[in-house]
Amino acid sequence: MPKIRRKTFAAREDLIERASEVAKEKGFSFYAFLNENLEQTLEAEEMGVSLRILIEERGLLKAAKEASFVLGLETLWYEMADLAYEKAKRRALECWIESGEWLARRYISSGIKDPFLVFKSELEAFTWNASELDIETEKNEVRIRIISPKFSESYTILLAAFIESALKTFGYISFNNDVTRGTIRMKAHRGKN
């Protein structure tokens, strides 16, 4: 068996101490732990993605799961929305409105410092099926623009109802909406009518 050569390198002391603690907790020697992490970093780079991106994407999936989102086939999702809207329009709208309200209340009651900011951030992250999604906030106003040629008319209407309901729960009123197949433009103000 060929002899494995080793090299020494410098790293921040606090990082070495933390890595050493994690290695102990996991039952690894520091040497084995460090080598495994270096191998994984190089493997990610060979795949053309940085470890930071992999961690961010894993965090996104974790956040989606914790927020009660599920992954599903996009075409199936649109078809189910179309069927529900076609067969029971009022009930479908009620379900999406209730879900928007529930999600906003979940953020509000979570103890997060700025629940709307987290909602905004996660909506931007979780709505990866939209070609364009812009959410702009300025003082007491929010402007949302979502565009996707893949959205059916009914899915667009249901998604707009979901978002409007969430915004109402966050205290937004006085809505100015323009909703057409594949396009949602929404403007709302926070406060009293």
N, C-alpha and C positions, 0 to 999 in steps of 0.2 A: 504494500500500500504506500503510495507516494506521501511524503511529508507535506502537511498543509502549512503554508507560510502565513504569517500574521504581520499586520502593520498596526502601528499606533497612530491615532489622530487626536486632535483636540476638539473639545466641545464645551459648551457652557456647563458649569458645575451643577447648576440647578436642574438642568435637563438630565445629566448623568445620574444624579441622585434620584430623581423621579423614575427614570427608566430602571434603575437598579431595584427600587421598591416594587415596581410593577412586575419585574422579572421574578422577584422572590415570591410575590403573591401568586403568580402563575406557576411556580415550581420550576422555573428555568434558571440556569446560570445566566449571569449578565452577558457573557460571551455568546451563548446560544440565542438569547433574546435579541441582542443587537444584530447578530447575523441574520436571523429570521426577518427582522424588520428591514434591513438593508436589501435582502433578497426580494421582499414584497415591493419595496419602493422601485427597484430596478425592473421588476416584472410589470408594474403599472406603467413605467416609462416606455417599456418595449411595446405595450399595448397602445401607446400614443396618448396616454392620459396621466395627469399628475396625481399623486397620492392625495393632495388637497382636494381635487375635484371628486375623486372617489369618496372621500370622507363627506364632502358637502352633499353629494347625491345620496349617500347612505342616510345622512341626517334628514334629507328631504323625505325619503321613504318612511323613516321613523316618525317624523312629524305628521305625515299624511295618515299613517296608521293610528297614531294617538288622537288625531282629529276625527276619527271614524270614517275616513275615506277608504275605498276599496279600489283595486285596479281591475279594469275590465276592458274588453275589446271595444274600441272606439265605435266601430260600425254597429255593434250590438247595442251599445248605449244609446246612439241616435235612433235606432230602430225602435227600441223600447220606449223612448221618449215620444216618438211619433205615434206609436200604437196607443199609449196611455192618453195622449192629448186628443187623438182622433176619437177614441171610444168613451172617454170620460174627462172632457176638457176641464170642467170646474174642479173635479176631484184631483186631477193631475196638478193644476195650478195650486190648489190648497196644499198638496204634499210638498211642492217645491217651496212655497211660501213658509210653511211650518219648518222645513229643513233650514232655510236661511235664517229664520228667527232662532231656531235651536242652536245653530252653529255660532251665531253672534253671542247668544247668552252664554254659551260654553266659554268663549274667550273672555267675556265680561266677568264671569264668576270664577275664573281661574286664578285670580290674584296677580295677573300680569300687570306691570306698570302702565303700559299703553296697549290695551287689547285691540284697538282699531288698527294700530300699526302692525301688530302680529297678524291680524286677519288679512290686511292688505298684502303683506309680504307673502303669506302662505297662499292667498288666492292667486297672486302672480306666479308663484312656484308651481302650484297644483294644476293650473289651467294651461298645461303645456300643449293641449290640443288646439289652442287658438293661435292663429298666425301672428296676430298682434294683440297685445293687452297692455294698456296704459292706465294707470291709476294715479291721478294727480290730486294732491290735497293742498289747499291754501287757506289758511285761517279756518273759517267755518264752512268751507265749500269742498266738495269732492267731485271730480270729473272722471268718468270711467269710459274707456273706449275699448271695445273688444271686436275683433274682426276675424272671421274664419269662413272661407268659402265652403268648408266641409259641413258647417252647421246647417241643419234643416231649419225650416221656419218654426216648427213647433219647439225644437230644442232651443232655439234662440229666445223664443218667448218665455219658455220655462226658466232658462238660465237668468234672464233679465228679472223675472219675478223673484227668484232666489236671492239675487244680489240686492234688489230693492228692499226686500224683506229684512235682510241682514243690516242694510244701512239704516232702515227705520229703527231697528232694535238698538243701533248705536246712537240714535238720537237725530238722525238726518230726516229732514222734511222738505217740502216744496220741491218736488221732483219735476224735472224736465227730461223726458225720455224720448228717444228716437230708436225704435226697435224694428228692424226689417231682417229678412232672412240673412243670416251670417254676420249681422252688424248690430252692436248694441252701443248706443251713445247715451250716457246718463249723467245728469248733473243734479246735485242736491245740496241743500244748505242745512247746517245744524242749527237748532234753536227753535224759537217759537214762530208760528205762522203769522 
